[in-house]
Amino acid sequence: ANTALHMQIAEDRGYTAIADVDIMDADGGMEIPVTGGTHLTTDLVGSHLQNYDFCMVLSHFKGHAMGGFGGALKNTSIGIASSTGKSLIHSGGTETTGIGLSTSAIVFTETMAEAASAVYDYFDNGEKIIFINVMNNISVDCDCVANPSTPDMHDVGIFASNDPVALDQACVDF
């Protein structure tokens, strides 16, 4: 819910012991354009995104209640969004708070794709971004669920691509 809590969780999980941790919306957000969006005209991302000239999206591929699965596209859109941006994506561009519980899965996935496209475009039309999906401990539930179902699918491996749609499709196919 806030930067201090996010940083504490990063410390509790050992991330700060092995790397610098940057909470991208610690100092607010910034807008990046969405080209041809139906639900969004801009994507609200953490303002620290402007400090990066390259992005690697590392995702744990798994199920997701609203999107069916979570991988490169979900983490590019939701993961890089500011707090307000996350609400806009979850609500199909209509709410700046909350998680859009009344939003249809179709509208959510369309809005998520628009936000992911904006991030992809921001990094020189995909020239400066790469996507990696890890397919292990796969559950039907997202990591964001407080008590996810026990992983019940076989570990598959690690997939990578500079095309997030092809990457997520390959993971779904496996």
Steps between C-alpha positions, in 0.01 A plus 500: 500500500798734539870532424619423854298177509623397154860561606447303821363205302802517266727492803305218668530287186875564475496710183677800655786274612587408141404806294395863509121521515318788333128549567419668169204706626665604830507858372171490312410418145537620146294457186611320188286499185280210394478484122155404370358408839131427551502527879816704566657799327792507743656244732590614850833347602744558785700818446828314550443326166660805341828402674532183292619460143435124487246270663498128577158366598547185710168326567384196690248352258181385678124524503318828557137551601426792266740434213502120488878495540774735608824531309690756296200710396350516849829590666589757236166675544410452868857465628627827355181698564477748786241434768245712314602338172434153645147607592439645155617177335291278728191715441527544125604862540205607716626499862807651664469293819416137567545190287202517266305205636209570264722521190449222245796276423491617137522869591773426757715306253449762228605777739793295624615453138472875437717578805755233405514642148572847640795367703626303198481814285668707775806275474569590135219289357631187671868549412595556865283247686516122542254260659574185703231265635587242765264203498549329837276455805209575270167558670162594358519805728707814465778581743288801602243271666545490879456121517562360150418143411785255535704477180356212303671512162840361406800726489572572134801732487597850399385670179625831357414724207498859386133446404280483812194372312694211343662424837172482690344294219790251513451465875124446461571240230732307732 
